[in-house]
Amino acid sequence: MAFILGSGSPRRQELLKLVVPAFTIKTADVDESQFKADTPQQLVERLAQEKCKTVAGLCTKDDVIIGCDTLVDLNGCVLGKPANKTQAREMITALAGNTHLVHTGVCIIKAQLCHSFVETSKVTFNPMSAEEIEAYINTEEPYDKAGAYGIQGFAAKHIGHIEGCYFNIMGLPVARLYTALKKLGLV
């Protein structure tokens, strides 16, 4: 049995090593824009399932595939990855001084088994001045992350409070994934 991570995210790779020391990476080319759902939680779970199923199609039935997707939910509005500085500025400005949710959908597939779940964490940003926002968006950090920030990087100094799994905010709910794999008899 081999573990396959269906994500190219360096953060997810680092976190998965805490659960499964040896795994292979195979990324899924899924057009996320074509998927809709009634809630951000349903959307992120569906995206994780689609990514996992796509990667599973490239693997053997003995492989365990783990697919993930993370999104930022500000009052029901999904904040994806910003395409440019203008979008990053808009996102960070909206998050500053507010509380939002981070949802990570996780899907596990092995042969005919398909198990998925969503983990949610609450993040509260401290208020930020225009200068602080500009300083942050002038780093490289915002541009490959949902919601335009990485909690483990320069944004950390602006995070006033979190509720829930810290690792979920980084993109992989470590303890919940381990528990699910254990219950499924895969670790």
Number of C-alpha atoms within 10 A of each C-alpha: 10 14 18 24 23 28 23 12 16 10 15 20 20 12 18 20 12 12 15 14 11 11 15 13 16 20 18 20 12 14 10 13 7 6 12 13 12 8 12 24 22 15 22 28 25 24 26 26 25 22 26 31 21 19 24 24 10 11 17 13 16 12 15 24 29 29 30 29 25 29 25 29 22 18 11 13 12 18 20 19 19 20 12 12 15 10 19 28 20 14 22 22 17 15 23 18 15 15 19 21 23 27 27 28 27 28 25 26 22 21 13 7 10 14 15 19 20 23 22 21 19 18 22 18 21 16 16 15 11 11 8 13 20 16 11 20 21 13 10 11 17 27 20 15 21 24 27 28 27 19 17 13 10 16 18 12 11 18 17 14 11 16 11 15 18 17 18 23 27 21 27 27 26 19 14 16 20 17 13 17 18 11 10 13 8 12 11
